[in-house]
Amino acid sequence: MERIFFQAGPTTLPKEVMKRAKSEWDDFKETGLNIMEHSHRGATYEEIHEQAKTLMRKLLDIPETHDVLFLQGGASLQFAMLPMNLLGSGKTAKYVLTGSWSEKAFKEATKIGSAEAVVSGKETDYRSLPEVDYQAGDQDAYLHITSNNTIYGTQWPDLNAFSHPTLVADMSSDIMSKPFDVSNYALIYAGAQKNLGPAGVTAVIIRKDLLKEDESLPSILSYHVHAKSRSLYNTPPTYSIYLLNLVLQWIDEQGGVKEMETRNRKKADIIYQAIDSSGFYNGYATPESRSHMNVTFTLENSELEKTFIKESEENGIFGLKGHRSVGGFRASIYNAVSKKSCEKLADFMHNFQEKYGK
């Protein structure tokens, strides 16, 4: 039986990437070593390191005004590293709260300095995205958004709609899923384990004017230090960056980020149609706020939800259990998840409804 997976992250990588990584496992380019065994200071690894940066620039059309960094610690480290670098004395960091991850980012900022939640969708239990009608103030350090919310299944439909001189975004769960204008953003960070590659590496795209030396910061937490050393200040997660590079090559070969957007819309439509036409499944997020990365839905009966998970796994479908704060189900359909997998899930949903929905 074919097994398909919809887990929220770490998630599946493209099959083509896994096959190539397997073929190079113990002998990368006839060097007799796996790439993780090569020195991060050597020419063999550095070629991969720089190629990954170049592909990031190409796929997202990153302007020369911005630098690309490969760091560690996931988005969780960025929650603290961001205000440590950008939140100066007399300034206030502004946050748009749209879910658990933006709440955590905001909480970390309050430990560093002055931070304020200017907009929040919490009153709707994060079922819908709030209206952002906010004008930048002179004392703003930055405005922070989270582009996609894996737990609640909401996603900003237009990443070009925000305006702030120092706009920051956590794009961990939808970067590379659709085009947007990078020049609108001062800083973007993204843990790799959804659309970029495996866990272990975090991509940071930062406007170069923000790369200011600050002797009060620990060197390992300074964007300036990492940029100056080309993300080689300390030993990078070499194998994770190697796989990230292969994923970027795969996206490029498939037709780029625009093609990813087209595919992701079609995949999401298949599952949302199964929900909306059923009278049996209940979508968690409101239609205008729905994510094309994480489809969340529930059933009225919690016992029936347990049966749904049990029988889905018996049919080779895994990773659908929703987050504990929402319950129900979550189908994470990142770039590497195929349309065929989404069709199989929709077929299972129809069959399950016929069996239990009477």
C-alpha positions in Angstrom: 0.0 0.0 0.0 1.3 3.4 -0.9 1.8 5.6 2.2 1.2 9.4 2.0 2.0 11.9 4.6 0.4 15.3 5.7 2.4 16.1 8.8 2.9 19.8 9.7 6.7 19.6 10.0 9.2 18.3 9.6 7.5 17.2 6.5 8.2 15.1 3.4 10.9 16.2 0.9 10.5 15.8 -2.9 11.1 12.2 -4.0 13.6 13.3 -6.6 15.6 15.1 -3.9 15.6 12.0 -1.7 16.7 9.8 -4.6 19.6 12.1 -5.5 20.7 12.4 -1.8 20.7 8.6 -1.6 22.8 8.3 -4.7 25.4 10.7 -3.2 25.2 9.4 0.3 28.6 7.8 0.7 30.5 9.4 -2.2 29.7 13.0 -3.1 31.1 13.8 -6.5 33.7 11.0 -6.3 35.3 12.5 -3.2 34.8 9.3 -1.2 32.9 11.2 1.5 29.4 12.3 2.3 29.1 16.0 2.0 28.5 16.2 5.8 32.0 14.8 6.2 33.6 17.6 4.3 35.1 20.7 6.0 32.8 23.7 5.9 35.8 25.7 5.0 36.7 23.5 2.0 35.9 24.3 -1.6 33.6 21.2 -2.0 31.1 22.4 0.6 31.5 26.1 -0.1 30.3 25.6 -3.6 27.0 24.1 -2.3 26.7 26.9 0.3 27.0 29.7 -2.3 24.9 27.9 -4.9 22.0 27.7 -2.3 22.2 31.4 -1.7 22.2 32.1 -5.5 19.2 29.9 -6.0 17.3 31.6 -3.1 18.0 34.9 -4.8 16.9 33.6 -8.2 13.7 31.9 -7.0 12.5 34.8 -4.8 14.0 37.6 -7.0 15.9 38.9 -3.9 17.4 42.3 -4.7 21.0 43.2 -4.0 19.8 45.4 -1.2 19.3 42.3 0.8 21.6 39.5 2.1 20.9 35.8 2.5 22.0 34.1 5.7 21.8 30.4 6.7 21.5 30.2 10.5 20.5 27.6 13.1 18.0 27.5 16.0 14.9 27.6 13.9 12.3 30.3 14.0 12.3 30.1 17.8 15.8 31.5 18.0 14.8 34.3 15.5 12.0 35.3 18.0 14.8 36.5 20.3 17.6 37.3 17.8 15.3 39.7 15.9 14.6 42.1 18.7 18.1 41.8 20.0 19.4 43.2 16.7 16.6 45.5 15.7 15.0 46.7 18.9 17.0 49.8 19.9 16.7 52.0 22.9 13.6 54.2 22.8 12.0 52.0 20.1 9.0 49.7 20.3 8.6 46.5 18.3 5.0 46.1 16.9 3.4 42.7 16.4 0.4 41.4 14.5 -1.0 38.4 16.4 -2.5 35.7 14.2 -1.7 32.5 16.1 0.5 30.6 18.5 3.8 31.3 16.7 3.2 35.1 16.5 2.3 35.0 20.2 5.6 33.3 21.0 7.5 35.8 18.9 5.8 38.7 20.7 6.5 37.2 24.1 10.2 36.8 23.4 10.4 40.4 22.2 8.9 41.6 25.5 11.8 40.0 27.3 14.3 42.0 25.2 12.7 45.4 25.3 9.5 47.4 24.5 7.0 45.4 22.4 3.3 45.9 21.6 0.6 43.8 19.9 -1.1 46.3 17.6 -3.5 43.9 16.0 -4.8 40.6 17.1 -7.1 37.9 15.8 -7.4 36.1 19.1 -11.0 37.1 19.7 -12.0 34.9 16.8 -9.9 32.0 18.2 -7.6 32.8 15.2 -10.2 31.4 12.8 -9.8 34.5 10.7 -7.1 37.1 10.0 -7.6 40.5 11.5 -7.8 43.7 9.5 -4.4 45.4 9.6 -5.1 49.2 9.6 -1.9 50.4 11.2 0.2 53.4 10.4 3.9 53.3 11.2 5.1 55.5 14.0 8.5 57.3 14.5 9.3 55.0 17.5 8.6 51.8 15.7 11.5 49.4 15.6 9.7 47.1 13.2 6.3 45.6 12.4 6.2 41.8 12.6 3.8 39.5 10.8 3.5 35.7 10.5 2.6 34.9 6.9 1.0 31.4 7.5 -0.4 29.8 10.6 0.2 26.1 10.7 -2.0 25.4 13.7 -5.1 27.3 12.8 -4.8 27.0 9.0 -4.8 30.7 8.1 -2.6 32.5 5.6 -2.3 36.1 4.5 -3.6 36.0 0.8 -1.4 38.9 -0.4 2.1 39.4 1.1 2.4 42.6 -0.9 -0.4 44.3 1.0 1.6 45.3 4.0 3.4 48.6 4.3 6.0 49.5 6.9 9.5 50.9 6.5 10.8 48.0 8.6 8.5 45.1 7.9 9.5 41.7 9.3 7.9 38.3 8.5 8.1 34.8 9.9 7.6 32.8 6.7 8.6 29.5 8.0 5.6 27.6 6.7 4.9 29.1 3.3 8.1 30.6 1.9 8.6 29.4 -1.7 4.9 28.6 -2.0 4.0 31.8 -3.9 5.7 34.9 -5.3 5.9 38.2 -3.4 8.0 41.3 -3.5 10.9 40.8 -1.2 11.9 44.4 -1.4 8.8 45.3 0.7 10.4 43.5 3.7 13.3 44.5 5.9 13.8 41.0 7.2 12.3 37.5 6.5 13.1 34.4 8.4 12.1 30.8 7.8 12.8 27.5 9.4 13.5 25.1 6.5 11.4 22.1 7.5 8.3 22.9 5.5 9.2 24.1 2.0 12.9 24.5 2.0 14.4 21.3 3.3 15.0 19.4 6.5 15.1 20.8 10.1 18.4 22.3 11.2 18.8 25.3 9.0 17.0 28.7 9.1 17.0 31.1 6.1 17.2 34.8 6.9 16.8 37.4 4.2 17.8 40.8 5.6 18.1 44.3 4.2 21.8 45.2 4.3 21.3 48.6 6.0 20.2 46.6 9.1 23.5 44.8 9.4 25.0 47.1 12.0 27.8 46.1 14.3 26.8 46.0 17.9 29.6 45.1 20.4 27.0 44.5 23.2 25.6 41.5 21.4 27.1 38.0 21.7 28.7 37.4 18.3 26.7 34.2 17.6 23.5 36.3 17.9 24.6 39.1 15.6 23.2 39.3 12.0 26.2 41.6 11.2 28.7 38.9 12.3 26.9 36.2 10.3 26.7 38.3 7.2 30.3 39.4 7.4 31.4 35.7 7.7 29.0 34.6 4.9 27.1 32.4 7.4 30.3 30.5 8.2 31.0 32.2 11.5 30.5 28.8 13.2 30.2 25.4 11.7 26.9 25.5 9.7 24.5 22.5 9.4 26.2 21.4 6.2 24.0 18.4 5.4 20.8 20.4 5.9 22.1 23.1 3.6 23.1 20.5 1.0 19.5 19.2 1.1 18.1 22.7 1.0 20.1 23.3 -2.1 18.7 20.2 -3.7 15.1 21.3 -2.9 15.8 24.7 -4.4 17.1 23.0 -7.5 13.9 20.9 -7.6 11.7 24.0 -7.3 13.6 25.7 -10.1 13.3 22.6 -12.3 9.6 22.4 -11.7 9.0 26.0 -13.0 9.8 28.1 -10.0 7.7 29.7 -7.3 4.9 30.7 -9.6 4.4 27.1 -10.5 4.4 26.2 -6.9 1.6 28.7 -6.3 -0.4 27.2 -9.1 0.0 23.7 -7.8 -0.7 24.6 -4.2 -4.0 26.4 -5.1 -5.2 23.3 -7.0 -4.2 21.0 -4.1 -5.9 23.1 -1.5 -9.1 23.4 -3.7 -9.4 19.7 -3.8 -9.5 19.3 0.0 -11.6 22.4 0.7 -14.1 21.3 -1.9 -14.4 18.0 0.0 -15.0 19.9 3.2 -17.4 22.6 1.8 -19.6 20.2 -0.2 -20.0 17.7 2.6 -22.3 19.1 5.3 -20.3 16.7 7.4 -16.8 18.3 7.8 -16.4 21.7 9.3 -13.6 24.0 8.1 -11.8 25.7 11.0 -10.6 28.8 9.3 -13.0 31.2 7.6 -12.9 31.0 3.8 -11.3 34.4 3.2 -8.4 33.5 5.6 -7.8 29.9 4.5 -4.3 28.6 4.1 -3.0 26.8 1.0 -0.4 25.1 3.2 -2.4 23.8 6.2 -6.0 22.7 5.7 -7.7 22.5 9.1 -11.1 20.9 9.7 -13.1 19.1 12.4 -16.1 16.8 13.0 -18.9 17.3 15.5 -18.1 14.0 17.3 -14.7 13.6 19.0 -15.1 9.9 19.0 -15.7 9.9 15.3 -12.6 12.0 14.9 -10.6 9.2 16.5 -12.2 6.7 14.1 -11.2 9.0 11.2 -7.5 9.0 12.2 -7.5 5.3 12.8 -9.1 4.4 9.4 -7.1 7.0 7.5 -3.9 5.3 8.7 -5.3 1.9 7.8 -5.7 3.4 4.3 -2.1 4.6 4.2 -2.8 8.3 5.0 -0.7 9.7 7.9 -0.1 12.9 9.8 -3.7 14.2 9.8 -4.2 14.7 13.6 -4.8 18.4 14.4 -2.9 20.4 16.9 -4.1 20.0 20.5 -5.3 23.6 20.7 -7.7 23.2 17.7 -8.4 19.4 17.6 -9.8 17.8 14.6 -7.6 17.4 11.5 -4.8 19.2 9.7 -3.6 18.3 6.2 -0.3 20.0 5.6 0.2 20.3 1.8 3.5 21.9 1.4 5.3 22.1 -2.0 6.5 18.5 -2.0 3.0 17.0 -1.4 1.5 15.9 -4.7 -1.9 16.6 -6.1 -2.4 12.8 -6.2 -2.0 12.7 -2.5 -4.6 15.4 -2.0 -7.0 13.5 -4.3 -6.5 10.3 -2.3 -7.3 12.2 0.9 -10.4 13.7 -0.6 -11.6 10.3 -1.8 -11.1 8.9 1.7 -13.1 11.8 3.2 -15.9 11.1 0.8 -15.9 7.4 1.6 -15.7 8.1 5.4 -18.7 10.4 5.1 -20.7 7.8 3.3 -19.9 5.3 6.0 -20.6 7.4 9.1 -22.5 10.5 7.9 -26.0 9.0 7.9 
